[in-house]
Amino acid sequence: MERGGATDVRLRSFRRLKLAAKKAAKGTGRAPGEATPTTRKPAERNPSKSSTAERSTATKAPRPKRSSPSARRPGDSAGRLLSGDNPQTPKGYGDAPVQAYLAAIPGWKQDLGRRLDALIAGAVPEVCKAVKWNSPFYGIEGEGWFLSLHFFNHSIKVTFFRGTSLRPVPPGASKHAEVRYLDIREGELDEGQFVAWVRQARRLPGERM
């Protein structure tokens, strides 16, 4: 009797435990004995990486287009300006190419260039003009060029091709035996002396045209 009674007690205890397990399973929606799923945490963002990426995206702006080296500057009707504001112009003979060249030079050098051109034409009415190697040339038909102009950042250089024969000799020395230079800065033009040199240069043999 005692043995059978103990067995009944164990069965009743087992049934109660099984019933409790069923009730618990109904509450969680899982079958008895099913393992409890583990809940995964969402992947955390690395604040340093995300902020760096966001900053790089926010600060990344389209680069401005570089201007073409052949782009013209304001007032440059003859072509792009080279060093010293010399217009890059095609070779041409006559007064028109020279005037177009002078019109393309900005600032005070244009005014001085126009004044030199007018003084040369006034001193030598029969003068021939041309633009060669991005410089205005002045000469006599059949006799050659007697001077040219070239523009630099702070001056205009007058080249006298027979400068050593002028009196007084222009101050700028040259590696060429007979050439002398006159560098004219803003406000430094001695018109009387310049015209005297032009008239002397006109009577000397010129450079071949």
Buried (B, 14 or more C-beta within 10 A) or exposed (E): EEEEEEEEEEEEEEEEEEEEEEEEBEEEEEEEEEEEEEEEEEEEEEEEEEEEEEEEEEEEEEEEEEEEEEEBEEBBEBBBBEEBBBBBBEEBBEBEBBBBBBBBBEEEBBEBBBBBBEBBBEBBEEBBBBBBEBBBBBBBEEBBBBBBBBBBEEBBBBBBBBBBBBEEEBEBEBEEEBBBBBBBEEEEBEEEEBBBBBEBBBEBEBBEB
